[in-house]
Amino acid sequence: MGTLLIERTNAVVTVTLNRPEKKNAISDLMYRELLAVIEEVSASRTDRVLVITGAGDGFCSGHDLTDEANRAWMDGIGNGLAGMRNIGAVALALHECPKPTIAAVNGVAAGAGCNLALGCDLVIASEAARFSQIFVKRGLTVDFGGTWLLPRLVGLHKAKELALLGDIISAQDAAGIGIVNRVVAVAQLRSEVDAIAARLAAGPPLALSTIKKSLNDSAFMSMAQALEAEAVAQTMMFAANDTAEAMEAFIQKRDPVFRGE
């Protein structure tokens, strides 16, 4: 693709945002290509994990305000609404992707780039990573799902602090407030992400997808509703071939081989 590098290895799809001269700022074309690859991975029976990272020394500096195609729809309310809905479609596709997703944050993650990372299931950051809800410093409001993600990840007051001040925070501080899962040395980022992705790729696809959806949906449920959803989902797992394989492997003291069936 024009703005993305895509690598497939052992059921892991690594998507590298490839505009290093712009700190991987998201152009109109990149939004469209991101949507296409997320939808492709979501529908694939062979892709099991999606990893998103950035080329060079940046993860993603957010929306490219200099991109001509982006600016074309920023000039009018009607065009702007259509453009923002296209951006929202990318964020929603990432959120609803049935496969585990990992953000490998190698540098700055600002604005939409920050929320692209936070929209993944796991966020692994190098010590060089930085995070910012920089929108307010550009006279803008939060987008790419940040208004939904932030309060759920860090609580309402902390979300307001991040969004209203737009400060840049370190990877360590991001981990401290719960928006980063692990912080590793710069040189170890790829190996750490590869190891986690390999574990997920070897896991039971149906169970992983169901766990992800159940946790995402829990924000809208009462305890009683969540318990009923668990009962229905677990009953479906009981009937899966992968569950039978897991039980048989346990008895035989070997590693299971999951096929997503």
N, C-alpha and C positions, 0 to 999 in steps of 0.2 A: 504493500500500500504506500501511498505517497508520503504520509506523515508518520507511519508506524512501521516498526520492525517486528515481525512475528516469527517466533521460534516454537516448534513443537518437539518435545522430548519426553518419551515415556508417559504420555497422556497429560503432560503439563504444557499449557500454552503460555508462553511469556510474551507479553506485548510491551514493547519499548517505545515510549513517546519519543519521536526522533526529530526534534527541532532544537538541537542543543544551542544553536546560536541565539535562540530566544528563550533559553531556559525552559524549553518545551512548552511554551505558552500555547494554548489551544486555539487553533484557527477554525474557521467554519468547516474546512475539509477534514480536520482532525476530529471534530465532533461527529461528523457523518461516518468517518471510518471507524471510530471507537464504537459507535452504535452497531455498525455492521459486524464487527468482530465479536462483540459481546453477545449479540443475537446468534451468531454462528456457533460460538462455544456453548451457549445455552441449549441449542437444538442438537448438538453433536452427541452421538453415543460413544465416541472414542475419547473426546476431550473430557478430562475429569477435574482439572484445576486451572484457574486463570490467575496469572501473576501480572501485575502492572508495575512498570518501573520507568525511569527516564534515562535518556542518553546524556552523556557528559557528566557534569557535576551538579545538575539540577533534576528534581523530580518533575515538577510542573509549576510554573509561575502564574498559572491561572488563565483567564480569558485574554486572548490577544487583542488588545484595544487598537492595534495598528493594522490588523488584517482587514483588507478592503471589503471582503464579503461579510465579515462581522459588522463593520461600520455601516454597511448598507442598511442593515435592519435596526441599527441603533439610532437612526435619524428620525424615526417616526413611531408613534405609539402602536399603530396597527402592525407594522412590520416588526417592531420590537417584541410584541406579544407573541407573534408567530415564531420569532427567533428564540425567545426564551422557552417556549414550549418544546422546541427542538432540543435545547440543552436539557430540559427536564426529562425528555425521553431517554437520554443517555444515562442520567442519574438513576432513573427508575429501572431501566434495563439492567444496570449493575446491581441494584438492590434486589431485584427479582431473579437474578441469575441463579439457577438451581445448583450450580457447581460452587465449591468453596473458592473464594477470591482472596488474594493476598496483595497488599501494596508493599513493594520494596522501595522505601523512600530513601533515596541516596543523596538528596540535597534539599533545596528550598521547595516547600509545598505551600503555595499561597493562593488565597481566594478559591476559585473553582478547583484549582489543583489540590488545595488542602482538603476540600470536601470530596474530591475524587479518591483521595487516599482513605478518608474516614468512611467512605461508602463501601470499602472492601471489608471482608469478614475479619481479616487479620491485618495489622499494620506493623511491619518490621522496619525499623529505622536505623540508619547508620548514625554514628556520633556526629556526622557533619550535617544531618538533617535539621531543618528549621520549619516551623509551622506558623501560619498567620491567616486569620480571617481579615484580610487586608481591605475588604470592600469599602469600609467606611472611609478609609484614607483616599479613596478614589471618588468619594461622593456617591457611593452605590450601596444598595442593600445586599444582604446575604443571598446567594443562590446555590445551585447544584446540590440541593437537598440539605444545605447546612442548617436551615431553621428547624428541620425535623431531626437531623442527626445529633446536633450539638447538645440540646437539652437532655436527650436520652443517654448520651455518653458521659456527660460531666455534670448534669444538673442545671437547673434554670439560671441560678445566679452566676455560676461560672461561665455558662454559655453567653450570658449578657456581657460579662467582662471581656471575653474573647472577641465578641462581635462588635461591641460598642467602642472598644479601644483599638482594636486591630493590631495589637502588639505582636511582635515576632517572638516565639518561644522556642527554646532548645528542644532537642529530642528527649533529653532527660526530664525536662519539665513536662513535656507532652506525655511521657510515660507516667509521670507522677499524678497527673489528673485523669489518666485512663483512656487517652486517645491513641496511645501507642502500646502495643503488646510487649515488644522487646527492643532494646537498643544494643547494637553490636558495633564493633570496630568497623571502620570503613572497608578494610580489606576482607572482612568476614561476612559482609552483607549477602553477597551472592550465595556463598556456601550455606549460610543459615537459612535463607529462603528456599534454596534447593532442597535442603533436608526436610523442612516442614512440608513443602509441596509434594515431595516423594511420599511422605507418610500419608498425606491426604489422598494422593492418587492411588495408593495401595488399599485405601479404606473402602468400606461398602458404599457405593454411590447413592443407593436409595435411602439408606439411613442418614448419610451426611446431608442429603438434600432435604429430608424430612426434618432433621434437627434444625437446620438453618431456617427453614420456613416457620417451624414452630416457635423458635425464639423471636424471629421478626414479628410474628403475629401476636405474640403475648402482650405487647403494649396495649392492644385494643381489647383485651379479654379480662373477665373476672376470673378468680381462681377456679370457680365451678366450670366456666367455659374452657379454661385451659386444661383442666382435668379430663373433660369430655373429649377435647381435641387430642389429648395424649392417648386416650383409650382407643379412639378410632385409628390414629396413626400406628400405634403399637400393634393393633390387630392386623393391620396391613403388613407390618414387618414380619409377624409370625408366619405369614403365607409366602414370604419371599424366599427364593432359592438361595440368596446370599445368606440369609439367617440360618438355613439348614446347613450350608457350607461352614459357617462360623461354628456352629455347634459340633459338627463332625470334626472340624479341625481341632477344636478344644479337646475332644475325646482322644483324638489321635496324636495330640501334642505336636502339632505342626502349624505353620502359618496358613491362614485361609487365603484362598484365591477368589476374589470377588469379581463378578461379571456384570453387576448392575441389573440383576434379574430377580 
